[in-house]
């Protein structure tokens, strides 16, 4: 996949027209190639960022994005809008990533250091608010996140970096909402401990 394939687009998670994703899937089932191209253009950057945050290099992240869209296309006849399209899409992305891990048998490493995304969420803001400002500025979030257990890291990335609600994350990970909240709590607590250890 060419890098130009990942052109910038607005965040569909904040777009009130995201119901259009359901309409696009209907059109894709009817064989509309333009609808599939529009769906790809709408979500490819989110998926690319998701895989990069999970530790994949650029080339592999792009390959995984392609694999997700291939699976979306192949499952077009079975797709039903029972959950948000974001939840559906990231369920597929999670499975693609797990399949890759099973093939490679290695632990993922975080590829990006993006503290700003944490600051823009309620949980992330609470996490950073109790820490000295100069220390927070020095923290390498990449190093802290890479030490989280996979379930906590995946939950935090879906919430903080992808903007999914707890209900959507529960659908993606096939766990109760209470478990999502618990994972977020423990992930943020671990990060705070890691932050303090840099004093």
MODELLER restraints for C-alpha pairs under 7 A, 6 or more apart:
rsr = mdl.restraints
at = mdl.atoms
rsr.add(forms.Gaussian(group=physical.xy_distance, feature=features.Distance(at['CA:1:A'], at['CA:62:A']), mean=6.12, stdev=0.5))
rsr.add(forms.Gaussian(group=physical.xy_distance, feature=features.Distance(at['CA:1:A'], at['CA:63:A']), mean=6.63, stdev=0.5))
rsr.add(forms.Gaussian(group=physical.xy_distance, feature=features.Distance(at['CA:6:A'], at['CA:44:A']), mean=6.13, stdev=0.5))
rsr.add(forms.Gaussian(group=physical.xy_distance, feature=features.Distance(at['CA:6:A'], at['CA:45:A']), mean=5.66, stdev=0.5))
rsr.add(forms.Gaussian(group=physical.xy_distance, feature=features.Distance(at['CA:8:A'], at['CA:45:A']), mean=6.80, stdev=0.5))
rsr.add(forms.Gaussian(group=physical.xy_distance, feature=features.Distance(at['CA:9:A'], at['CA:42:A']), mean=6.36, stdev=0.5))
rsr.add(forms.Gaussian(group=physical.xy_distance, feature=features.Distance(at['CA:12:A'], at['CA:18:A']), mean=5.92, stdev=0.5))
rsr.add(forms.Gaussian(group=physical.xy_distance, feature=features.Distance(at['CA:12:A'], at['CA:42:A']), mean=6.98, stdev=0.5))
rsr.add(forms.Gaussian(group=physical.xy_distance, feature=features.Distance(at['CA:13:A'], at['CA:163:A']), mean=6.63, stdev=0.5))
rsr.add(forms.Gaussian(group=physical.xy_distance, feature=features.Distance(at['CA:21:A'], at['CA:39:A']), mean=6.95, stdev=0.5))
rsr.add(forms.Gaussian(group=physical.xy_distance, feature=features.Distance(at['CA:21:A'], at['CA:85:A']), mean=6.59, stdev=0.5))
rsr.add(forms.Gaussian(group=physical.xy_distance, feature=features.Distance(at['CA:22:A'], at['CA:81:A']), mean=6.70, stdev=0.5))
rsr.add(forms.Gaussian(group=physical.xy_distance, feature=features.Distance(at['CA:24:A'], at['CA:35:A']), mean=5.41, stdev=0.5))
rsr.add(forms.Gaussian(group=physical.xy_distance, feature=features.Distance(at['CA:24:A'], at['CA:39:A']), mean=6.78, stdev=0.5))
rsr.add(forms.Gaussian(group=physical.xy_distance, feature=features.Distance(at['CA:25:A'], at['CA:76:A']), mean=6.86, stdev=0.5))
rsr.add(forms.Gaussian(group=physical.xy_distance, feature=features.Distance(at['CA:27:A'], at['CA:35:A']), mean=6.13, stdev=0.5))
rsr.add(forms.Gaussian(group=physical.xy_distance, feature=features.Distance(at['CA:28:A'], at['CA:35:A']), mean=5.84, stdev=0.5))
rsr.add(forms.Gaussian(group=physical.xy_distance, feature=features.Distance(at['CA:28:A'], at['CA:36:A']), mean=5.86, stdev=0.5))
rsr.add(forms.Gaussian(group=physical.xy_distance, feature=features.Distance(at['CA:29:A'], at['CA:76:A']), mean=5.73, stdev=0.5))
rsr.add(forms.Gaussian(group=physical.xy_distance, feature=features.Distance(at['CA:29:A'], at['CA:77:A']), mean=6.07, stdev=0.5))
rsr.add(forms.Gaussian(group=physical.xy_distance, feature=features.Distance(at['CA:44:A'], at['CA:65:A']), mean=6.73, stdev=0.5))
rsr.add(forms.Gaussian(group=physical.xy_distance, feature=features.Distance(at['CA:47:A'], at['CA:65:A']), mean=5.96, stdev=0.5))
rsr.add(forms.Gaussian(group=physical.xy_distance, feature=features.Distance(at['CA:48:A'], at['CA:61:A']), mean=5.82, stdev=0.5))
rsr.add(forms.Gaussian(group=physical.xy_distance, feature=features.Distance(at['CA:48:A'], at['CA:62:A']), mean=6.27, stdev=0.5))
rsr.add(forms.Gaussian(group=physical.xy_distance, feature=features.Distance(at['CA:48:A'], at['CA:65:A']), mean=6.06, stdev=0.5))
rsr.add(forms.Gaussian(group=physical.xy_distance, feature=features.Distance(at['CA:51:A'], at['CA:61:A']), mean=5.35, stdev=0.5))
rsr.add(forms.Gaussian(group=physical.xy_distance, feature=features.Distance(at['CA:52:A'], at['CA:58:A']), mean=6.99, stdev=0.5))
rsr.add(forms.Gaussian(group=physical.xy_distance, feature=features.Distance(at['CA:52:A'], at['CA:61:A']), mean=6.06, stdev=0.5))
rsr.add(forms.Gaussian(group=physical.xy_distance, feature=features.Distance(at['CA:52:A'], at['CA:111:A']), mean=5.43, stdev=0.5))
rsr.add(forms.Gaussian(group=physical.xy_distance, feature=features.Distance(at['CA:52:A'], at['CA:112:A']), mean=6.64, stdev=0.5))
rsr.add(forms.Gaussian(group=physical.xy_distance, feature=features.Distance(at['CA:53:A'], at['CA:110:A']), mean=5.26, stdev=0.5))
rsr.add(forms.Gaussian(group=physical.xy_distance, feature=features.Distance(at['CA:53:A'], at['CA:111:A']), mean=5.46, stdev=0.5))
rsr.add(forms.Gaussian(group=physical.xy_distance, feature=features.Distance(at['CA:53:A'], at['CA:112:A']), mean=5.67, stdev=0.5))
rsr.add(forms.Gaussian(group=physical.xy_distance, feature=features.Distance(at['CA:54:A'], at['CA:108:A']), mean=6.24, stdev=0.5))
rsr.add(forms.Gaussian(group=physical.xy_distance, feature=features.Distance(at['CA:54:A'], at['CA:109:A']), mean=6.40, stdev=0.5))
rsr.add(forms.Gaussian(group=physical.xy_distance, feature=features.Distance(at['CA:54:A'], at['CA:110:A']), mean=5.29, stdev=0.5))
rsr.add(forms.Gaussian(group=physical.xy_distance, feature=features.Distance(at['CA:54:A'], at['CA:111:A']), mean=6.90, stdev=0.5))
rsr.add(forms.Gaussian(group=physical.xy_distance, feature=features.Distance(at['CA:55:A'], at['CA:108:A']), mean=5.10, stdev=0.5))
rsr.add(forms.Gaussian(group=physical.xy_distance, feature=features.Distance(at['CA:55:A'], at['CA:109:A']), mean=4.03, stdev=0.5))
rsr.add(forms.Gaussian(group=physical.xy_distance, feature=features.Distance(at['CA:55:A'], at['CA:110:A']), mean=3.90, stdev=0.5))
rsr.add(forms.Gaussian(group=physical.xy_distance, feature=features.Distance(at['CA:55:A'], at['CA:111:A']), mean=4.57, stdev=0.5))
rsr.add(forms.Gaussian(group=physical.xy_distance, feature=features.Distance(at['CA:56:A'], at['CA:111:A']), mean=6.44, stdev=0.5))
rsr.add(forms.Gaussian(group=physical.xy_distance, feature=features.Distance(at['CA:57:A'], at['CA:111:A']), mean=6.92, stdev=0.5))
rsr.add(forms.Gaussian(group=physical.xy_distance, feature=features.Distance(at['CA:64:A'], at['CA:96:A']), mean=6.90, stdev=0.5))
rsr.add(forms.Gaussian(group=physical.xy_distance, feature=features.Distance(at['CA:68:A'], at['CA:92:A']), mean=6.22, stdev=0.5))
rsr.add(forms.Gaussian(group=physical.xy_distance, feature=features.Distance(at['CA:68:A'], at['CA:93:A']), mean=5.76, stdev=0.5))
rsr.add(forms.Gaussian(group=physical.xy_distance, feature=features.Distance(at['CA:68:A'], at['CA:96:A']), mean=6.66, stdev=0.5))
rsr.add(forms.Gaussian(group=physical.xy_distance, feature=features.Distance(at['CA:87:A'], at['CA:168:A']), mean=5.21, stdev=0.5))
rsr.add(forms.Gaussian(group=physical.xy_distance, feature=features.Distance(at['CA:87:A'], at['CA:169:A']), mean=6.75, stdev=0.5))
rsr.add(forms.Gaussian(group=physical.xy_distance, feature=features.Distance(at['CA:87:A'], at['CA:171:A']), mean=6.20, stdev=0.5))
rsr.add(forms.Gaussian(group=physical.xy_distance, feature=features.Distance(at['CA:87:A'], at['CA:172:A']), mean=5.26, stdev=0.5))
rsr.add(forms.Gaussian(group=physical.xy_distance, feature=features.Distance(at['CA:88:A'], at['CA:172:A']), mean=6.76, stdev=0.5))
rsr.add(forms.Gaussian(group=physical.xy_distance, feature=features.Distance(at['CA:90:A'], at['CA:172:A']), mean=6.10, stdev=0.5))
rsr.add(forms.Gaussian(group=physical.xy_distance, feature=features.Distance(at['CA:91:A'], at['CA:172:A']), mean=4.44, stdev=0.5))
rsr.add(forms.Gaussian(group=physical.xy_distance, feature=features.Distance(at['CA:91:A'], at['CA:173:A']), mean=6.82, stdev=0.5))
rsr.add(forms.Gaussian(group=physical.xy_distance, feature=features.Distance(at['CA:109:A'], at['CA:146:A']), mean=5.77, stdev=0.5))
rsr.add(forms.Gaussian(group=physical.xy_distance, feature=features.Distance(at['CA:110:A'], at['CA:142:A']), mean=5.78, stdev=0.5))
rsr.add(forms.Gaussian(group=physical.xy_distance, feature=features.Distance(at['CA:110:A'], at['CA:146:A']), mean=5.56, stdev=0.5))
rsr.add(forms.Gaussian(group=physical.xy_distance, feature=features.Distance(at['CA:112:A'], at['CA:142:A']), mean=6.27, stdev=0.5))
rsr.add(forms.Gaussian(group=physical.xy_distance, feature=features.Distance(at['CA:113:A'], at['CA:140:A']), mean=6.81, stdev=0.5))
rsr.add(forms.Gaussian(group=physical.xy_distance, feature=features.Distance(at['CA:113:A'], at['CA:141:A']), mean=5.70, stdev=0.5))
rsr.add(forms.Gaussian(group=physical.xy_distance, feature=features.Distance(at['CA:113:A'], at['CA:142:A']), mean=4.90, stdev=0.5))
rsr.add(forms.Gaussian(group=physical.xy_distance, feature=features.Distance(at['CA:114:A'], at['CA:141:A']), mean=6.99, stdev=0.5))
rsr.add(forms.Gaussian(group=physical.xy_distance, feature=features.Distance(at['CA:115:A'], at['CA:141:A']), mean=6.33, stdev=0.5))
rsr.add(forms.Gaussian(group=physical.xy_distance, feature=features.Distance(at['CA:117:A'], at['CA:160:A']), mean=6.32, stdev=0.5))
rsr.add(forms.Gaussian(group=physical.xy_distance, feature=features.Distance(at['CA:117:A'], at['CA:161:A']), mean=5.88, stdev=0.5))
rsr.add(forms.Gaussian(group=physical.xy_distance, feature=features.Distance(at['CA:118:A'], at['CA:124:A']), mean=4.34, stdev=0.5))
rsr.add(forms.Gaussian(group=physical.xy_distance, feature=features.Distance(at['CA:118:A'], at['CA:125:A']), mean=6.44, stdev=0.5))
rsr.add(forms.Gaussian(group=physical.xy_distance, feature=features.Distance(at['CA:118:A'], at['CA:160:A']), mean=5.90, stdev=0.5))
rsr.add(forms.Gaussian(group=physical.xy_distance, feature=features.Distance(at['CA:119:A'], at['CA:125:A']), mean=4.77, stdev=0.5))
rsr.add(forms.Gaussian(group=physical.xy_distance, feature=features.Distance(at['CA:121:A'], at['CA:160:A']), mean=6.21, stdev=0.5))
rsr.add(forms.Gaussian(group=physical.xy_distance, feature=features.Distance(at['CA:127:A'], at['CA:188:A']), mean=6.26, stdev=0.5))
rsr.add(forms.Gaussian(group=physical.xy_distance, feature=features.Distance(at['CA:127:A'], at['CA:192:A']), mean=6.70, stdev=0.5))
rsr.add(forms.Gaussian(group=physical.xy_distance, feature=features.Distance(at['CA:139:A'], at['CA:195:A']), mean=6.50, stdev=0.5))
rsr.add(forms.Gaussian(group=physical.xy_distance, feature=features.Distance(at['CA:144:A'], at['CA:191:A']), mean=6.00, stdev=0.5))
rsr.add(forms.Gaussian(group=physical.xy_distance, feature=features.Distance(at['CA:144:A'], at['CA:194:A']), mean=6.16, stdev=0.5))
rsr.add(forms.Gaussian(group=physical.xy_distance, feature=features.Distance(at['CA:145:A'], at['CA:153:A']), mean=6.67, stdev=0.5))
rsr.add(forms.Gaussian(group=physical.xy_distance, feature=features.Distance(at['CA:148:A'], at['CA:187:A']), mean=6.72, stdev=0.5))
rsr.add(forms.Gaussian(group=physical.xy_distance, feature=features.Distance(at['CA:152:A'], at['CA:183:A']), mean=5.22, stdev=0.5))
rsr.add(forms.Gaussian(group=physical.xy_distance, feature=features.Distance(at['CA:152:A'], at['CA:184:A']), mean=6.55, stdev=0.5))
rsr.add(forms.Gaussian(group=physical.xy_distance, feature=features.Distance(at['CA:152:A'], at['CA:187:A']), mean=5.46, stdev=0.5))
rsr.add(forms.Gaussian(group=physical.xy_distance, feature=features.Distance(at['CA:155:A'], at['CA:169:A']), mean=6.97, stdev=0.5))
rsr.add(forms.Gaussian(group=physical.xy_distance, feature=features.Distance(at['CA:155:A'], at['CA:180:A']), mean=6.79, stdev=0.5))
rsr.add(forms.Gaussian(group=physical.xy_distance, feature=features.Distance(at['CA:155:A'], at['CA:183:A']), mean=6.79, stdev=0.5))
rsr.add(forms.Gaussian(group=physical.xy_distance, feature=features.Distance(at['CA:155:A'], at['CA:184:A']), mean=6.61, stdev=0.5))
rsr.add(forms.Gaussian(group=physical.xy_distance, feature=features.Distance(at['CA:156:A'], at['CA:184:A']), mean=6.00, stdev=0.5))
rsr.add(forms.Gaussian(group=physical.xy_distance, feature=features.Distance(at['CA:158:A'], at['CA:164:A']), mean=5.83, stdev=0.5))
rsr.add(forms.Gaussian(group=physical.xy_distance, feature=features.Distance(at['CA:158:A'], at['CA:169:A']), mean=6.73, stdev=0.5))
rsr.add(forms.Gaussian(group=physical.xy_distance, feature=features.Distance(at['CA:159:A'], at['CA:165:A']), mean=6.52, stdev=0.5))
rsr.add(forms.Gaussian(group=physical.xy_distance, feature=features.Distance(at['CA:166:A'], at['CA:177:A']), mean=6.05, stdev=0.5))
rsr.add(forms.Gaussian(group=physical.xy_distance, feature=features.Distance(at['CA:166:A'], at['CA:180:A']), mean=6.34, stdev=0.5))
rsr.add(forms.Gaussian(group=physical.xy_distance, feature=features.Distance(at['CA:167:A'], at['CA:177:A']), mean=5.88, stdev=0.5))
rsr.add(forms.Gaussian(group=physical.xy_distance, feature=features.Distance(at['CA:170:A'], at['CA:176:A']), mean=5.61, stdev=0.5))
rsr.add(forms.Gaussian(group=physical.xy_distance, feature=features.Distance(at['CA:170:A'], at['CA:177:A']), mean=5.30, stdev=0.5))
rsr.add(forms.Gaussian(group=physical.xy_distance, feature=features.Distance(at['CA:170:A'], at['CA:180:A']), mean=6.26, stdev=0.5))
